[in-house]
Amino acid sequence: MKGRWRPLKTMMVRLQKVIAASGVASRRAAETMIREGRVTVNGKIVRVLGTSIDPSKDHVKIDGRHVQRTEPEVFVLLHKPPGFVTTMTDPQGRPTIADLVAKVKVRVFPVGRLDYDTEGLLLLTNNGKVAQACVHPRYHVPKTYLVKVSGVCTDDEVRNLQDGIALDDGMTAPAVVRKSGKAKANSWLELTIHEGRKHQVKRMLEALGHRVMRIKRIRFGPLALGDLPVGASRFATDAEANALRAIVHRATGPRNARARASQSDLQSIKPDGDTGPPRVRQTNPSAKRNSNSKVRPAPGRAKRAGRAMKGQGRTRTRERRATG
């Protein structure tokens, strides 16, 4: 059914795709090798195109030579419950997120972190470029949290969060805040930030006099938690994986960092105003100044002037020869 969460399972990959990913040949050339009977899987010749294998277990050879296995790119979405450490191992023996993604056969690592008592969406991957772009503050990848606080937040306090809060390590960037619900003794806020300071959400609200009782991350960049059950995980869809790769593309593209960081489909937060120096257009592009501040003609004018002087010189030479 479309839109249904896919459970974790063994990753089966088409044989020609495994060969192409190893760098031995293109996918089309790999298909030709398969049809010619030059490819074996676990010692048996395979001639059927579309045969799927498990790259982590099956051994592939071409003309008797082993194909070096390359790990497929993996993006895993996890609904982290409270009481788990956002690491793959813990020397203190506490429960880790590795226990929740044990069925993923490819080695993955968490992108960013959630506190021990924080729940919600956590991304794990083996793509280092995507991980770096998602957590670096330069790229303004937004993170949205549902926060339950003690007491009722006033409109003035919401505006303070939107403008930025003064913490001991400096002012926070403007946040997107809206009230999500309230009761007599507490209230819920939906808070979106793009920074990644330690315990930032808790510190922002505690600075306003509100104790944080519960935090749940519901969005991370282009990813949404949705109705993924607590403690469950799933692989990213193709659209989600492409959206994550697009963050790297924007980060390494020709535009400057501020333009890359303000993509609307990532719901990024743009700071008010432009603090960069204004760009001044050259009013007389045909003139350039040298180190002595003398005006030099533009290259086009210099060439035309040179041709005119040469023409005058040839004319004088012909006149002297005629009179001589």
N, C-alpha and C positions, 0 to 999 in steps of 0.2 A: 504494500500500500504506500502511495506517495506520501512523503513527510513522516513516515514511521521511523523511529529510532532503530538503527542497526546495531545488533549486539556484537560484542567483540568475538572474533573468530580468527582461525588461521588464515593468513593472508596468502591467497593463491594468485599467481601472476602468470600471464601468458609467456610461453617459452621465448618467443621472438622478442618480447619486451625485455626479458631478463638479459638476453644476448646483447641487445642494443644498449641497455643501461651499463653493461660492462665495458663498452667502448670498443668491442671487437669489430662490430660491423653495424650498419644501419639496420633498421627494422625490416626494410624490404630485402636487403641482402641476407639477413638472418632467415627470412622466410624461404629464400632460394636454397640456403644451406640445409634447411630442414627437409625440403622436398627432395633434395639430392641424397638424403640419407647420411649426411656428414655429422649430424648432431646426435648425441646419446644422452639419455637421462638415467642415472644410476646403472650405467652399463648397457642399456637397451636403446636401440636405434628408434628415433621418433621421426615419423614422416607426416604426421597429421598437424596441419596448421591450427592454431588456437588451443593447443594442448596447454593446460595450466599446471604449474608446479609450485611447490613451496620453496622459495629461495633459501630459507633458513635450514632446510633439511636435504633437499634434492641436490645431486651432483651433476653438473652439466659439463660435457666435453664436446669440442669441435675438432674433428680430425685427430682425436686422441689426446688433445690438449685441454687441460682443465680451464674452465671459464671462471675467472675470479668473481666471486659473488660481491655485489654491492647492495647495501641496505636500501630498501625503498624508502621514499620520503613519507613520513608518518605525522599526522596531526590527531591528537586525542583530546577530547573534551571530557573533563571529569567534574562531577558534582561533589566537591570535597565536603565531607561532614566536619563538624567541630570535633576537636580531640585528636586530630591527625597533624603530624608535622609535614611541612611542605619540603621534604627531602626524600631521596630514594633510600638512604640509610641513616640510622640514628645511633650514635654510640651509647646513648642513655637507654636504649631499648624501648622507646616510645613508639606507638603505631605511626607508620609512615604511609605516604600516598602510594608507595611501591606495592603495598598490600592490596590496594584497590585496582591496580592495573596489571596484576600479575599475568593476565592472559595475553598481554601484548608482548609478542616475541621479539620485536625490535627494541633495541635500547633507546629509551626516550628520557628526557629530563624536563622538569617544570619550567615554564616561562614566568618569571617573577615568583611571587610567593603570597600565600595567605597565612595570616596568623594562626596559631594553634587553636584558638577558640572561634575563628572565623570560618564560615561556610560559603559555598557557592562555586561559581565557575572558575575552573583552573585549566589552562592549556598546557599540554605536554607535547614535545616534538623532538625530532632529531635534526631539525634544520636550524643551524646556528645563526644564519643571517636573519631569518624571520624572528627568532627569539631575541636577538639584539635589537632589532628595529622596534619590536613590540614594547620593550621595557625602557628604551632610552628616552629621556624626557624631551629630547630635541624633536621627536616626531609626533608628539602630542597624541598618542594613542589613548583614547578615553577608556575609563573604567567606571562602571555604574554600580552603586551599592544601594541596597535597602537597609536602612539603619533604624533601629529602635532605641530611643533615648528616654531617660527618666525626665519627667516634667514635660511641659508643653512649650514648643518652640514658637516664639513670637515672630511676627512679620519682620521686625527690625533685625532679629537674629538671623533670619533667612537671608536678608539683604547683606548682612555682614559676611556670611558664608559666600555669597555670590561675589562680593567685592574682594575677598581675601582676608585671612586671619593672620595676625602677627603671632608667630611661634618663636621659640628660642633659636631656631635655625633660619629665621627670616620669614617674610610674608609668603603666604601660599598664593598660588595662581588663582584667578577667578574660577569659581565652581558653578555648575548648573544644579540648582536645588529646587525641589518642589515638595510640598507636603503630601504625603501618601496616606495619612490617616492619623487619628488622635483618639486618646481616651482621657479619663479623668487624671490619671497619674503619669501617663507617658504619651509619646507621639512617634510616628513613623515618618522618615524622610527618604526621598530618593535623591542621592547625591552622586554627581558625575565629576570626576577629576581626571587629570592626565599626568599628574606627578606621581612619584613612587617613593615618597619619604616613609621612614619607618613609623608605623602606627599613626599614619597621617590622619585618617578619618577620626580615630579616637581623640587625638590631640586637638583637632579643630573643634570638636564638639565640647570637649572638656574645657577648652579655653572660654567657651560661652557658659560654662556652669552646668552642662548636661552630662550625666554619666551614660556611657554607651552600654546597652544591655545585650544587643545582638547586632551582628553585621552579616549580610549576605550579598555576595557579588552576583549580579544578574546579567551583566554584559561586560565583554572584554573586546574592545575594538569592534570588528565586524561580527563577532560571535555572540550568540544569545544563549542563556541557560535553558530557557523554555521549560518544558515539563520533564526534563531529565531527572529521574529519581535520585534521592540522596544516596551517595556512595556508588552510583552507577557511572559508567563511562561509555563513550561511543567514538567512532572515527568521524572526522569531519567530512562533510559532503564535499563534492567537487567545487561547488560554488563557494563554500566557506574556505577551502584550501586556496582557491584562486584569489580570494579577497585578502588572505594573509600574505600571499606572495606579492600582491599589489603594493603592500606597505613597503616592502624592500625595493620594489621598482620605483616608487615615489622617492624613497630615501636616497637612491643612487642615480636619479634622473638628472637632467640638465638644469632644472630649476633650483632656486635657492631653498634652504632648509625651511624658511618660514612659509613659502608657498607649498612645499611638500607637506608640511605639518597641518595644513588647514583644509584637508579634504572633507567635503560634506558627507560622503558616504561612511566616513568613520566617526561622524558626530564629534569632530574635534572642537576644542574650545579655543577661540581666537582672542588674544588679549586686545583690550581696547587701545586704539591708537597705534601708530607706527613709529617706533623709536629709532628706526634706521635713518641715516642722513639722507636728505633729499637729493635726487639725481638732477644734475644741472646739464642742460643741453648746450652744446657748443654753438654759439651764435654765429660764428664765422668759420665753418669747417674747412674752407678753402685755404685758410692761413694757419701756419704752425709756427710756434716760437722755439728758437734754439736756446742754448744755455746763455747766450749774450742778449736775450730778449729782443732779437731782431726778427722782423717779420720775414718769413720765407714764403715764396709762392708755392702754391699747391703743385703736386707733381705734374698734373695735366698742363697747367699754365707754363711750367718750366720747360716742358718738352716743346710746346708751341713756340715759346720765345727762342729756344735754341735753334729750331728749324728756320725761324725767320732770320736770325743772325747768320746762319750758314748760307742762306739764299742771298743775303746782301753781300757776303764775302765773295761768292762765286760771280756775282754781277760785276763787282769792282775788278776782279781778276780778268774777266773777259774784256772789260773796257781798256785795261792797261795793255793787253796783248794787241787789241785792235789799233791803238794809237802808237804802239812801239813799232 
